[in-house]
Amino acid sequence: MATKSKQTGKDAAKASSKTLQDGRTAAKSKTAAGSSLSQAGSSKKTTGAKAADKASKVLKDKESGAKSKKAAGSALAQKTSKKK
C-alpha cells in the first residue's frame, strides 16, 4: 500500500485559491486547483484519478496560466501511485 506524506504548500495554496477565484479559468484548471487546495494542511488526502487527469491536461496546455500550472503540479505531486 502506498503512503503519502506530501501536502499543498503555502505558495501552491495561494495559486490554487487565485485560480478558483478567477472567472476566466477553465474547468480543468479549477478541478486541479480544488484538489490541490483541499490538501492544504493535510497529508492524508490524495488527488483522485479524474483530478490528476485534468491536472495533467492543464500542464500540457500552452494557454494555461502560471497559477493554474502551479496548482496542477501540486495536485499531481499528491497523487498516490498504485504499486504492483
C-alpha positions in Angstrom: 0.0 0.0 0.0 1.4 3.4 -1.0 1.8 6.0 1.7 1.5 9.8 1.2 3.3 12.4 3.2 3.0 15.4 0.9 0.6 18.3 1.3 0.0 21.5 -0.5 2.4 24.3 0.5 1.6 27.9 1.2 2.6 29.2 -2.3 0.7 26.4 -4.1 -2.4 27.0 -1.9 -2.3 30.7 -2.8 -2.1 29.9 -6.5 -4.9 27.4 -6.2 -7.1 30.0 -4.4 -6.5 32.6 -7.1 -7.1 30.1 -9.8 -10.5 29.2 -8.3 -11.5 32.9 -7.9 -10.6 33.9 -11.5 -13.7 33.9 -13.6 -11.7 33.2 -16.8 -10.2 30.0 -15.6 -11.1 26.8 -17.4 -13.0 24.0 -15.6 -10.0 21.6 -15.8 -7.8 24.2 -14.0 -10.4 24.7 -11.3 -10.7 20.9 -10.8 -6.9 20.7 -10.3 -6.8 23.8 -8.1 -9.7 22.5 -5.9 -7.9 19.2 -5.4 -4.7 20.9 -4.5 -6.4 23.4 -2.1 -8.3 20.6 -0.4 -5.0 19.0 0.5 -3.5 22.2 2.1 -2.7 21.4 5.7 -3.5 17.7 5.4 -1.1 14.9 4.5 -3.9 12.3 4.5 -5.8 13.4 1.4 -4.7 12.4 -2.1 -5.5 13.5 -5.7 -8.1 11.3 -7.4 -7.7 9.8 -10.9 -10.1 12.3 -12.5 -8.5 15.4 -10.9 -5.0 14.0 -11.8 -6.1 13.6 -15.4 -7.3 17.2 -15.6 -4.2 18.5 -13.8 -2.1 16.7 -16.5 -4.1 18.4 -19.2 -3.6 21.8 -17.6 0.2 21.3 -17.5 0.3 20.3 -21.2 -2.0 23.2 -22.3 0.1 26.1 -23.6 -2.7 28.5 -22.8 -2.9 27.6 -19.1 -1.5 30.4 -16.8 1.3 30.0 -14.3 -1.0 29.9 -11.3 -3.1 27.2 -12.9 0.0 25.2 -13.7 1.4 25.6 -10.1 -1.9 24.3 -8.7 -2.0 21.4 -11.2 1.6 20.5 -10.4 0.8 20.4 -6.7 -2.3 18.2 -7.3 -0.3 15.8 -9.4 2.5 15.6 -6.9 0.0 14.4 -4.3 -1.4 11.6 -6.4 -0.6 8.2 -4.9 0.7 5.6 -7.4 -0.5 2.1 -7.3 2.4 -0.3 -7.0 2.0 -3.9 -8.2 
